[in-house]
Amino acid sequence: MIVSRRLGRFLVATVTLAGIAFATSAQMAIPTNTATPKTPTATKTSTNTRTPSKTPTPRTPTNTRTPSKSPTPRTPTNTRTPSKTPTPKTPTNTRTPTPTPTPGDTTAISHGPLLSAISPDSAVIWVRTVEATTVRLEYGEPGSLWGQSPEIRTTPDGDYTALLPIEGLIHSTTYEYRVVTGGQPGPLHRFTTSPPAGADVPVKIAVFADSFGGKPAPSFSRAAAMTPDLAMIIGDYDHRNPTTLTAIRKMHRELRGCETLLGCDFAASIVAQDIPLYQVWDDHDYCNNNSAMRCPSRTLAMQSWREYHAFSEDNGYPSGIWQRVVYGFVELFILDTRSNRNPDWCAGCRSMLGPEQHAWLKSRLASSTAIWKVIVTSVPFNRTVFKDADTWTGYAASRADIVGFVRDNDIRNVVLISGDIHSGGAIDDGTNSDFPELSVPLMNEGFANTGASSSRWSVGMWPQYTPGYGWIEASGTSMTLSAYGADGQLRIEYTFLAR
C-alpha cells in the first residue's frame, strides 16, 4: 500500500507494508478526517518482497540446555563491524568460549560479560560470578591490554554481580577486554566506543519488548545478525510480576543465561556478540499489572535493577531508572513510566512520569543539539490506545504538556518508540501519536488481551501476538522505523526526512 500526502511541516513519507493482509480494518485503520499533525517530511516506496540483508540460519533450541551455572561453551562470531567506526576494523577470529563454571571454581563467570553504557570515552561491563570472588577488567587496543579497572569483590549481598567501568578511552575506537576473576583471566571480548555527540555517523538500533514464560526468542539472533550498534529492551522482560528480592533476582538471572530458553537466546546473541544493551522496565518486570509508584516492592525492584543493569552518566537513579544516551546525532530519552507514576485522579496529582522525571525530560529536550530526539516509553503514546487508562491516553495532562512543550519550543525531529500492547508491529506517522511512533512487536510467543486491536496506526498495524522486533536506522538526513518478524522478514516500514 502506498500513501502519499503532506503532513504539516513534515515531508511525505515512504511506507512499506509487507507480507500478509491485515485481519481486520481496525488493525490497519488509516484515518482520513484527522487534523494534520506536525510530523517530519518523508518519501514513500513500497515492496512486498523485501528480505533483510542478513538473515541467519534459523536456530532450533533444544530442551536439554544445561543450567546457566554450567552452560555449554559457545564460540560466537566476531565479524561484526560497527557502523559507527569511521574505518572498519576487523575483529580477530581467535576468541575462545566463556569458561564453563564448575562446582567450587570461584574464578568462573555464571552470566555475562554484558556490554552496556558505552560513551565516546567509557563503557561499563556487567558480570555475575558463580561464587564470591574478586573481579576486574584488563583492556586496551587489540593486541595490547594496557589498562585495568578497579577490582571488585562479588558477594551474596549483591547476588554475586559486578559493574566494571572502563574509562579514559577514545571515541569511535575498537578495544579488547577480558574479565579477570580470582586472578584468572578469561577470554577476549571487543567493543567500539560511540562516536562523539553530533558526529555524522549512521546508526542502527534493535528494539525488543514483552517476553513470556522463558520461551525461545529467535528475534534476538535475527536482530543481532543485522549488526545493530545498540540494542534496547523496553519493558516486560518478563511477565512474572515479581515482588520479593529473591523472585526479582531470579527473573533477571534466568533471562541472562541458559536457565531458560529465552535467556539462552539472549546470551547467545546480545551477550556473545558484545552488542551494547540498554534496558527499562514496564509493569510486569517492575511489580505487577498496571503498577505505579506505590508498589510495595518498589525499593527491592530498584535494588535489584542496580545489581543487574548499568546506566549512562545522565540518569535518574535512585529516584528512578530513566536515562539519556547520546550516540552521534541521535539522542535517546529512555523513560521510566512506572516507578514515579502517580495514578491518583485528584487535580494536579495524576502524572505518568512524576514531577522530577517530567521536568528532566523537558529540560533535556530543550537543550538537545541532536538531529533526532528519540523518546523511549514502555507504554504507547498513541492517543487511540487506551488500555484501561494505563497508557499516555489515560494521563492526558502529562501527554498534552509534553506535546505542547515540543511544539511551543519548535523542538524538531521528535520520535517515539513504545511497547506493551503485544503487537506484531505498528507505526503511526504522527496522525494519532503527534510524532512518528513505532510500536515494537512482542519478542516471543505469548498472548494477553491488551485491548489494542481497536487502536489506529496510520501507517499500519500487524496482527497482534506475532513475535518480532523493532528496528531504527538513522542518518543525518532521514530515519526509518521498521517492524520485523521473528523470522527476520520485514513487516512494516516508514521513512521520513529530518527538518
C-alpha positions in Angstrom: 0.0 0.0 0.0 1.4 3.4 -0.9 0.2 6.5 1.0 1.3 9.9 -0.2 0.3 13.3 1.3 1.8 16.3 3.0 1.6 16.3 6.8 2.1 19.7 8.3 5.8 20.6 8.3 6.8 17.0 7.6 7.6 15.8 4.1 5.5 12.9 2.7 6.8 9.5 3.7 7.8 6.2 2.4 5.7 3.3 3.7 6.2 -0.4 3.1 3.6 -2.9 4.2 4.9 -6.4 3.5 3.5 -9.9 3.8 0.0 -11.0 4.8 -3.2 -9.0 4.7 -4.5 -7.5 7.9 -7.1 -9.4 9.8 -9.5 -6.5 10.4 -9.9 -3.0 9.3 -9.3 -1.9 12.9 -5.9 -3.4 12.8 -4.8 -1.1 10.0 -7.1 1.8 10.2 -5.9 4.9 8.3 -7.9 8.0 9.4 -8.8 10.5 6.8 -10.5 13.2 8.7 -7.9 13.7 11.4 -6.3 17.1 11.8 -2.9 17.2 10.2 -0.1 16.8 12.8 3.3 18.3 12.9 5.4 15.5 11.6 8.6 15.1 9.5 8.5 15.1 5.8 9.0 11.8 4.1 9.2 9.8 0.9 7.2 6.6 0.3 8.1 3.5 -1.6 6.7 0.0 -1.1 7.7 -3.6 -1.6 6.2 -6.9 -0.7 9.3 -8.9 -1.1 12.0 -7.2 0.9 14.2 -9.6 2.9 16.7 -8.3 5.5 20.2 -8.2 4.2 21.3 -10.6 6.8 19.0 -13.5 7.7 20.8 -16.0 9.8 20.0 -19.7 9.6 17.1 -20.4 12.0 18.2 -22.0 15.2 16.1 -24.6 16.9 16.8 -24.5 20.7 17.0 -27.9 22.5 15.1 -28.7 25.6 18.1 -30.1 27.3 20.1 -27.0 27.8 22.3 -27.0 30.8 21.6 -24.5 33.6 23.4 -21.3 33.5 25.9 -22.4 36.1 27.0 -25.0 33.6 26.4 -23.5 30.1 27.6 -25.2 27.0 30.6 -23.3 25.8 29.9 -21.3 22.6 32.1 -19.7 20.1 30.3 -16.6 18.8 31.2 -15.0 15.5 33.5 -12.0 15.6 32.7 -10.5 12.2 30.6 -7.6 13.4 31.9 -4.3 12.1 30.2 -1.4 14.0 28.7 1.1 11.6 29.8 3.9 13.8 33.6 3.3 13.2 34.9 5.6 10.5 37.4 3.0 9.3 36.0 -0.6 9.5 38.0 -2.7 11.9 38.0 -6.5 11.5 37.9 -8.4 14.8 40.2 -11.4 15.3 38.7 -14.9 14.9 40.5 -16.4 17.8 38.0 -15.6 20.6 37.5 -18.6 22.9 34.3 -19.5 24.6 33.4 -18.3 28.1 34.8 -20.9 30.6 32.3 -23.3 31.9 31.7 -22.9 35.6 32.4 -25.9 37.8 31.5 -26.5 41.4 33.8 -24.7 43.7 35.5 -22.8 40.9 35.5 -19.3 42.2 37.1 -17.9 39.0 34.1 -18.8 36.8 31.5 -16.4 35.5 27.9 -17.6 35.5 26.4 -14.8 33.4 27.9 -12.2 31.1 30.0 -10.3 30.4 27.4 -7.9 29.1 28.4 -4.6 27.5 26.4 -1.5 28.4 26.6 2.2 28.9 29.1 2.9 26.2 30.1 6.5 25.5 32.8 8.2 23.5 35.3 7.7 26.3 33.9 4.9 28.5 31.9 1.7 28.9 30.6 -0.5 31.6 30.8 -4.3 31.7 28.4 -6.3 33.8 29.2 -9.8 35.1 27.9 -12.3 37.6 30.1 -14.9 39.2 29.4 -18.4 40.5 30.6 -17.7 44.0 32.1 -14.7 45.9 35.4 -13.7 44.3 37.4 -10.8 43.0 36.7 -9.3 39.6 38.4 -6.8 37.4 39.0 -5.9 33.8 42.1 -5.8 31.6 41.6 -3.7 28.5 43.3 -1.9 25.6 43.6 -1.7 21.9 43.7 -5.1 20.1 46.9 -6.8 20.9 47.8 -4.5 23.9 45.9 -4.8 27.2 47.4 -1.8 29.0 44.6 -0.8 31.3 42.9 -2.2 34.4 39.6 -1.4 36.1 39.3 -1.2 39.9 39.0 -4.7 41.5 35.6 -5.5 43.0 34.6 -8.4 45.2 31.3 -10.1 44.3 29.2 -11.1 47.3 25.9 -12.7 48.1 24.6 -9.3 49.2 24.8 -8.1 45.6 23.8 -11.5 44.1 27.4 -12.0 43.0 27.1 -9.3 40.4 29.6 -6.5 39.5 29.6 -3.4 37.3 33.1 -2.8 36.0 33.9 0.6 34.4 36.4 1.3 31.7 37.4 4.9 31.4 39.8 7.2 29.5 39.0 5.8 26.1 38.9 7.4 22.6 35.7 7.8 20.7 34.9 5.5 17.7 37.8 3.2 18.6 37.8 -0.6 19.0 39.1 -2.1 22.2 39.6 -5.5 23.6 39.0 -6.6 27.2 38.9 -9.6 29.4 37.4 -10.3 32.8 39.9 -11.5 35.5 38.1 -13.5 38.2 40.1 -14.6 41.2 43.3 -13.8 39.4 42.5 -15.9 36.4 42.0 -14.1 33.0 39.1 -15.1 30.8 38.7 -14.9 27.0 39.0 -11.7 25.0 36.0 -9.7 24.0 35.8 -6.5 22.0 33.7 -3.4 21.5 33.8 0.0 19.9 33.2 3.3 21.7 30.4 5.5 20.5 31.0 8.5 18.2 31.1 12.0 19.7 27.9 13.9 20.1 26.8 15.3 16.8 29.0 13.1 14.6 27.5 12.3 11.2 27.7 8.5 11.6 24.8 6.3 10.6 23.2 4.3 13.5 21.3 1.1 13.7 19.3 0.2 16.8 17.4 -3.1 17.6 14.5 -2.9 20.0 12.7 -5.7 21.9 9.7 -5.7 24.2 7.3 -8.1 26.0 8.5 -11.6 26.6 6.5 -14.6 28.0 7.4 -17.6 30.2 11.0 -18.1 29.2 10.0 -19.4 25.7 12.6 -19.2 22.9 13.1 -15.8 21.2 14.7 -16.2 17.8 14.1 -12.4 17.5 17.4 -11.9 19.3 19.5 -13.8 16.8 17.7 -12.3 13.8 18.2 -8.8 15.0 21.8 -9.5 16.1 22.6 -10.7 12.6 21.7 -7.3 11.3 24.7 -5.9 13.3 23.0 -3.2 15.4 25.2 -0.6 17.1 22.9 -0.6 20.1 20.1 -2.8 21.5 17.2 -1.9 23.8 14.7 -3.9 25.8 11.9 -1.6 26.7 9.8 -3.4 29.3 8.0 -6.6 30.4 11.1 -8.8 30.2 9.4 -11.0 31.6 5.7 -11.1 32.6 6.5 -12.6 36.1 5.2 -9.9 38.4 8.0 -10.5 41.0 7.5 -8.8 44.4 10.3 -10.4 46.6 14.0 -9.8 46.2 14.6 -13.5 45.6 12.0 -13.6 42.8 13.2 -10.4 41.2 16.8 -11.6 41.2 15.8 -15.0 39.9 13.9 -13.3 37.0 16.9 -11.1 36.0 19.3 -14.1 36.3 17.2 -16.5 34.3 16.7 -14.0 31.5 20.5 -13.6 31.0 21.6 -17.2 30.9 20.6 -20.7 30.0 18.3 -21.4 32.9 15.6 -20.6 30.3 15.5 -20.9 26.5 14.7 -17.2 26.3 17.8 -16.3 28.4 19.9 -18.7 26.4 18.8 -16.9 23.2 19.7 -13.6 24.7 23.1 -14.8 25.9 23.9 -16.4 22.5 23.3 -13.2 20.6 23.3 -9.9 22.6 25.9 -11.1 25.1 28.1 -13.2 22.8 28.2 -10.5 20.1 29.1 -7.7 22.5 26.1 -5.6 21.5 25.7 -2.7 23.9 22.4 -3.1 25.8 20.1 -0.5 27.4 17.0 -1.7 29.3 14.0 -0.3 31.1 11.1 -2.0 32.9 7.3 -1.9 32.5 4.7 -3.1 35.0 5.2 -6.9 34.8 9.0 -6.9 35.4 8.8 -4.0 37.9 6.0 -5.1 40.2 2.6 -6.3 38.9 -0.1 -5.4 36.4 -0.6 -1.6 35.9 1.7 -0.9 38.9 2.9 2.6 39.8 4.9 4.5 42.4 3.3 2.9 45.4 4.3 -0.7 44.5 5.1 -2.4 47.9 8.3 -3.9 46.4 9.5 -0.7 44.7 12.7 -0.5 46.8 13.6 -4.1 46.1 13.0 -3.6 42.4 15.3 -0.6 42.4 18.0 -2.5 44.4 18.0 -5.5 42.0 17.8 -3.3 38.9 21.0 -1.6 40.0 22.7 -5.0 40.6 21.9 -6.2 37.1 21.9 -3.0 34.9 24.3 -0.2 34.1 23.2 3.4 33.5 24.6 6.1 31.3 26.0 9.1 33.0 22.8 11.2 32.8 20.3 9.1 34.7 17.6 9.3 37.4 18.8 6.7 39.9 17.9 6.2 42.7 14.7 8.2 42.1 14.0 6.1 39.0 15.7 4.3 36.2 15.4 6.8 33.4 18.5 7.8 31.4 19.7 9.7 28.4 22.0 8.1 25.8 23.8 10.1 23.1 25.1 8.4 20.0 26.3 10.8 17.3 23.4 12.7 16.0 20.8 10.5 17.9 19.7 11.2 21.5 17.7 8.5 23.3 15.5 9.6 26.3 14.7 6.2 27.9 11.8 6.9 30.3 10.7 5.1 33.5 6.9 5.1 33.2 6.3 3.0 36.3 8.2 3.8 39.5 7.4 7.6 39.5 3.9 7.3 38.1 1.1 8.8 40.2 -2.3 7.2 39.2 -4.4 9.4 41.5 -7.2 11.3 39.7 -7.1 14.4 42.0 -6.3 17.8 40.4 -2.6 18.2 39.8 -1.8 14.7 41.1 -2.1 12.3 38.1 1.3 12.0 36.3 2.9 9.5 34.0 6.5 10.4 34.9 6.3 12.3 38.3 7.5 15.9 38.6 11.2 15.2 38.7 11.4 13.0 35.6 8.9 15.1 33.7 11.0 18.2 34.3 14.1 16.3 33.3 12.6 15.2 30.0 11.6 18.8 29.1 14.9 20.2 30.1 16.9 17.6 28.1 14.7 18.0 25.0 15.1 21.8 25.1 18.9 21.6 25.4 19.4 18.8 22.9 21.6 19.5 19.8 21.0 16.1 18.3 19.2 15.9 15.0 17.0 13.0 16.2 15.4 13.1 19.7 14.0 9.6 20.4 11.7 9.2 23.4 11.6 5.6 24.5 8.4 4.8 26.5 7.4 1.4 27.7 3.7 2.3 27.1 2.1 3.7 23.9 1.9 7.4 23.2 -0.7 6.9 20.5 -4.0 8.6 21.7 -6.2 5.8 20.3 -4.6 3.2 22.7 -6.4 3.4 26.0 -5.8 0.0 27.7 -7.6 0.6 31.0 -6.2 4.1 31.3 -2.7 2.6 31.6 -1.2 4.3 28.6 -0.4 8.0 27.9 -4.0 8.4 26.9 -5.0 7.8 30.5 -2.6 10.5 31.6 -3.9 13.3 29.3 -2.4 16.2 31.2 1.1 14.7 31.1 0.8 13.9 27.5 -0.6 17.3 26.5 2.2 19.1 28.4 4.9 17.3 26.5 3.3 17.7 23.1 2.7 21.4 23.8 6.3 22.0 25.1 7.8 20.4 22.0 5.7 22.5 19.6 5.9 25.7 21.5 9.7 25.5 21.5 10.0 24.2 17.9 11.9 21.1 19.0 12.3 19.2 15.8 12.5 15.6 14.8 11.0 14.0 17.9 10.3 10.3 17.5 8.6 7.8 19.8 9.4 4.1 20.5 6.9 2.1 22.6 5.9 -1.5 23.5 3.4 -3.1 25.9 0.5 -3.9 23.6 2.0 -7.2 22.3 1.6 -6.1 18.7 3.2 -7.7 15.7 4.5 -4.2 15.0 2.7 -0.9 14.3 3.7 2.5 13.0 2.0 5.9 13.2 3.2 8.9 11.2 2.1 11.3 13.8 -1.6 11.3 12.9 -2.6 9.7 16.2 0.7 10.0 18.1 1.6 13.7 17.3 5.1 12.4 16.4 6.2 9.3 14.5 5.8 6.3 16.7 7.0 2.7 16.4 5.1 0.0 18.4 7.6 -2.8 18.9 6.4 -6.4 18.5 6.4 -8.8 21.4 9.7 -10.8 21.3 8.4 -14.4 21.7 5.1 -16.2 21.7 2.6 -15.2 24.2 -1.0 -14.0 24.5 -2.8 -11.4 26.5 -5.8 -9.2 25.7 -4.2 -5.7 25.7 -7.3 -4.2 24.0 -5.1 -2.6 21.4 -6.7 -4.3 18.4 -9.1 -1.4 18.0 -6.3 1.3 18.1 -5.5 3.2 14.9 -2.0 3.4 13.4 -1.8 5.5 10.3 1.0 3.6 8.6 -0.3 0.1 9.6 -0.5 -2.5 12.4 0.5 -6.1 12.0 -1.8 -8.7 13.7 -1.2 -9.0 17.4 0.7 -11.7 19.2 3.0 -12.5 16.3 6.6 -12.2 17.6 9.3 -10.0 16.2 11.4 -6.9 16.9 11.7 -3.2 16.1 14.5 -1.6 14.1 15.6 2.1 13.9 18.0 3.2 11.2 19.1 6.8 11.0 21.4 9.1 9.0 21.9 12.8 9.3 19.0 13.4 6.9 16.5 10.6 7.4 15.2 8.0 9.7 13.5 4.6 9.0 11.3 2.9 11.6 10.7 -0.8 10.9 9.0 -3.9 12.4 10.4 -7.3 11.6 9.1 -10.8 12.3 10.9 -13.4 14.4 11.8 -15.0 11.0 13.7 -11.8 10.0 11.2 -10.8 7.4 10.2 -7.1 7.1 6.6 -6.3 8.0 6.1 -2.6 8.1 8.4 0.3 7.3 8.2 4.1 7.4 10.9 6.5 6.3 10.9 10.3 6.9 13.3 13.2 6.5 14.8 15.4 9.1 13.7 19.0 9.2 
